Amino acid sequence: MNVQIDTVLKRARGYWFIDGFTEMAAGGLFVILAGILLFSEYMPRASFAGWFLSVTSEIVIAKLIGILVAILILWWLKDHFTYPRTGFVRGKQVTATQVFVILRNVILFLFLPILALLAACLIIASASNVLASMPAWFPVGLGLIWGGMYLLAGKWMGLRRFRWLAVMMALTGIAIGIWQFTIGLPTFPPNIQSGIFQPIVLQTINRTLMSLGFLILISGVILMLSGLVTFLRYRKENPNPYVEES
Amino acid sequence: MSGSLQDLSGLDRVIHEPARLMLVALLSSVESADFLFLLKESGLTKGNLSVHLSRLEEVGYLRVDKTFQGKIPHTEYSLTAKGKTAFNEYRKKLDPIIRQHSRAAKL
């Protein structure tokens, strides 16, 4: 009996994802962010610090505007498409503490990897080998972390397709890591000094950002495809808005 | 009768009815939901659903908010504090019974 109750609870929790719109919106946002990261390579750079700051600010602005726009679009789509077909659900009210936790998780999930990359560069003298192989291990680690998060979310909401997404994210990270390893990692000289503004360190950062860009791009495309398939299935099951029988 | 089986008689009968249990479970994980959502998710007929919702409202487990979206009436259902407590208590009582009988079945 309790197993059945859990199933019902999970169905209600996962209702927000029933139509695939959220995945498509998230995927679209990922693709835009990846575009900024990948095209930043071609942006003119007077200094590395200025370039890095400019790319980071663009990503932060795109993320904030993108999230706001995505929420508005999602509300509109759900109001006009989902709720007339399968009903309206108001999610649990979020308290100030929960907002803080969500913001903290967003920062951990999206900003921390870039900050970690920067921090790793600053302690380069003691960890040059770790830094040299960063273009390979960084996407692997991030792909596995994202995969783990999708797995947990899928379990909490009873969404089986999230398991596939988890596997795909992890595999994408591993594949990018292998690709970076295969094309050759930067070779650090044995007497390298601490500091970020050295050609070899900058090359490593660029390669790692490129890995990150490809990981976000492919993950975004996967999310969009998953959302599209979910949407088409949902539309097939619920072709018309519900009409009261007279 | 064993302790756990005696506990069965102490279960909340309003919630213990399968259809109402499903409705309470659905509403427990959201703030509120409308009639259409409950209808689709429960698979009940409209008449049946109305009866069960009325019963839950009658005992004070359910709050009904009627509003208008433009000219269209919109009704939202949510669990009251009493309803949430009753559902949690129900699960707390049911858990040990299920666990004990699962263990017994394995022996």
Boltz contact constraints between the chains, C-beta under 6 A:
constraints:
  - contact:
      token1: [A, 2]
      token2: [B, 98]
      max_distance: 6.0
  - contact:
      token1: [A, 5]
      token2: [B, 25]
      max_distance: 6.0
  - contact:
      token1: [A, 8]
      token2: [B, 22]
      max_distance: 6.0
  - contact:
      token1: [A, 8]
      token2: [B, 25]
      max_distance: 6.0
  - contact:
      token1: [A, 8]
      token2: [B, 26]
      max_distance: 6.0
  - contact:
      token1: [A, 9]
      token2: [B, 25]
      max_distance: 6.0
  - contact:
      token1: [A, 9]
      token2: [B, 29]
      max_distance: 6.0
  - contact:
      token1: [A, 12]
      token2: [B, 26]
      max_distance: 6.0
  - contact:
      token1: [A, 12]
      token2: [B, 29]
      max_distance: 6.0
  - contact:
      token1: [A, 12]
      token2: [B, 30]
      max_distance: 6.0
  - contact:
      token1: [A, 13]
      token2: [B, 29]
      max_distance: 6.0
  - contact:
      token1: [A, 86]
      token2: [B, 40]
      max_distance: 6.0
  - contact:
      token1: [A, 87]
      token2: [B, 34]
      max_distance: 6.0
  - contact:
      token1: [A, 87]
      token2: [B, 36]
      max_distance: 6.0
  - contact:
      token1: [A, 87]
      token2: [B, 37]
      max_distance: 6.0
  - contact:
      token1: [A, 87]
      token2: [B, 40]
      max_distance: 6.0
  - contact:
      token1: [A, 88]
      token2: [B, 34]
      max_distance: 6.0
  - contact:
      token1: [A, 89]
      token2: [B, 30]
      max_distance: 6.0
  - contact:
      token1: [A, 89]
      token2: [B, 33]
      max_distance: 6.0
  - contact:
      token1: [A, 89]
      token2: [B, 37]
      max_distance: 6.0
  - contact:
      token1: [A, 90]
      token2: [B, 31]
      max_distance: 6.0
  - contact:
      token1: [A, 90]
      token2: [B, 32]
      max_distance: 6.0
  - contact:
      token1: [A, 92]
      token2: [B, 31]
      max_distance: 6.0
  - contact:
      token1: [A, 93]
      token2: [B, 31]
      max_distance: 6.0
  - contact:
      token1: [A, 242]
      token2: [B, 36]
      max_distance: 6.0
